[in-house]
Amino acid sequence: MVNRILSFGCSHTFGHGLEDCFVAPNYPGNIPSRHAWPSLLADNLNLNLENLSQPGSSAKQIAHRVLNSFVHKTDLVIIMWPHYHRTCVFDNKDTVKKIGPWMSEFENYYTNYYSDYDAYFEYYSYINFIDKHLTQYTDNVVHLQFDYTDKFKFNWNTVKIEPVYFIDVRDNHPLALDNLHSGPAAHSDFAMKLLPIIEKYVVQKMRNFQ
């Protein structure tokens, strides 16, 4: 039985730039948008939602967030993994330094130390680790990706990624208020594309429970 959706991800799961999640000139609000795809999905399925995404998150930061969250057997966990080339450094449990190629202060890192292979290895290591971690608490786990990540293949990668990518809808609709993130139509489109997969998943779990 599924009672609640827990969603994890970056700004594209948080709803950065949508009308209730925008602080000029381009900052997100303090709480996730009610117009972001997790809320639309939960509303369609008549489920409660806790959106635990954080703008700018890397796979490492998402893994940290999952590990420090309470997951119950009746939760449906949906993770939309972000760009693979991001990372971060934690000062403590609550303070993190985000590292991304869009940040000029890390140009030296991306020029002299970064490699795609290393980033892919770290990215899929976190995905596989978190998938195995979550099986201790629930078997209701859905993995998504913002973009296609198939440059390197690892034979130890056993995690199934659902074939619905946010990047596929992003360029087909107007941008959000910050002129960078996806607008409400893209979030609605993505939620509708994802709905049959999640709906079938939820219905099957309900049948198993009965």
Beta strands, then each sheet from edge to edge (+ up, - down):
strand 1: 4-8
strand 2: 48-51
strand 3: 75-81
strand 4: 87-92
strand 5: 95-99
strand 6: 141-145
strand 7: 161-165
sheet 1: 2+ 1+ 3+ 6+ 7+
sheet 2: 4+ 5-
end
